[in-house]
Amino acid sequence: MVNDALAKHLGIKLLEVKPGYAKASIKITKELLNAAGVTHGGTIFSLADVVFGAASNSHGPLALAMDVSIHFLKTTREGALLTATANEDNLTRKTGLYRMEVKDDKDTLIAIAEGSVYRIDK
């Protein structure tokens, strides 16, 4: 994840990674808002995607996303601190299934996502 240029650009901080799990956060700035003045869905998705990538690659073999779906539940605004976690629900030799949750600094659930990966043997 050290080479994740988008995560760096957005200000996403990877806080914890262990096998099948990752946690990251982002402070919402005005640059991360949409035209309605709330946190851009792409910002929230990117945060969820970073923990998804970290958790799915925590076992060693390269894991690439096959699909991701997200449900936006609440809006946030400038100044919010969002934290995302990814948990592994299923792991096989070739695939993995992950659930991501994004919460605000009041522990309110902001979004839920699910993604699957294909694990590449090198």
C-alpha positions in Angstrom: 0.0 0.0 0.0 3.1 2.2 0.2 2.8 2.8 -3.5 -0.9 3.8 -3.5 -0.6 7.3 -5.1 -4.4 8.0 -5.0 -4.6 7.2 -1.3 -1.7 9.6 -0.6 -3.2 12.3 -2.8 -6.6 12.1 -1.0 -5.0 12.0 2.5 -6.0 8.5 3.4 -4.0 7.1 6.3 -3.6 3.3 6.6 -3.8 2.6 10.4 -3.7 -1.1 10.7 -3.2 -4.2 8.6 -3.2 -7.8 9.7 -4.2 -11.0 7.8 -7.7 -10.5 6.4 -8.2 -7.1 8.0 -7.3 -3.4 7.5 -8.3 -0.1 8.9 -7.8 3.5 7.4 -9.0 7.0 8.0 -9.5 10.3 6.1 -10.2 13.8 7.3 -12.8 15.4 5.0 -11.6 18.7 3.6 -13.5 21.0 1.2 -11.7 19.4 -1.7 -13.4 16.1 -0.9 -17.0 17.5 -1.1 -19.4 17.2 -4.0 -21.5 20.0 -5.5 -24.2 19.5 -2.8 -21.6 20.3 -0.1 -21.4 16.8 1.4 -18.6 14.2 1.2 -18.2 13.0 -2.4 -19.3 9.4 -2.9 -16.0 8.8 -4.7 -14.1 9.8 -1.5 -16.1 7.4 0.6 -15.6 4.6 -2.1 -11.9 5.3 -2.3 -11.5 5.0 1.5 -13.4 1.7 1.4 -11.3 0.5 -1.6 -8.0 1.3 0.2 -8.9 -1.0 3.2 -10.3 -3.6 0.8 -7.0 -3.6 -1.1 -4.9 -3.7 2.1 -6.9 -6.6 3.6 -7.1 -8.7 0.5 -3.4 -8.3 -0.2 -2.4 -9.0 3.5 -1.8 -12.7 2.8 1.0 -12.3 0.2 -0.2 -13.2 -3.2 -1.4 -10.3 -5.4 -5.2 -9.8 -5.1 -7.0 -7.8 -7.7 -10.7 -6.7 -7.4 -13.3 -8.5 -9.4 -16.2 -6.4 -8.2 -17.2 -4.0 -5.4 -20.6 -2.7 -4.5 -21.3 0.1 -2.0 -24.4 1.4 -0.1 -24.2 5.0 1.0 -26.3 5.3 4.2 -25.5 8.8 5.6 -23.9 12.0 4.5 -21.0 13.8 6.1 -19.5 17.2 5.7 -16.2 19.1 5.8 -14.3 18.4 9.1 -15.6 14.8 9.5 -13.1 12.1 10.3 -14.1 8.9 8.5 -12.7 5.5 9.4 -13.1 2.4 7.3 -12.4 -1.3 8.1 -12.3 -4.3 5.9 -12.9 -7.8 7.2 -12.4 -11.0 5.3 -15.6 -13.1 5.0 -14.2 -15.9 2.9 -10.8 -16.9 1.5 -9.9 -19.6 -1.0 -6.7 -20.3 -2.9 -7.9 -18.1 -5.8 -10.6 -15.7 -4.4 -11.5 -13.7 -1.4 -14.7 -11.9 -0.2 -14.5 -8.8 2.0 -17.0 -6.6 3.8 -16.1 -2.9 4.4 -17.7 -0.5 6.8 -17.2 3.3 6.8 -18.0 5.2 10.0 -17.7 8.8 11.1 -16.1 10.0 14.3 -19.4 9.5 16.2 -19.3 5.8 15.2 -22.3 6.3 12.8 -22.3 3.9 9.9 -21.9 6.0 6.7 -21.5 3.2 4.1 -21.3 -0.5 3.7 -19.4 -2.2 0.8 -18.6 -5.7 -0.3 -16.0 -6.8 -2.7 -14.4 -9.9 -4.1 -10.8 -10.4 -5.4 -9.0 -12.8 -7.6 -5.7 -14.0 -6.1 -2.8 -14.2 -8.6 -0.1 -16.8 -8.1 3.3 -15.6 -9.2 
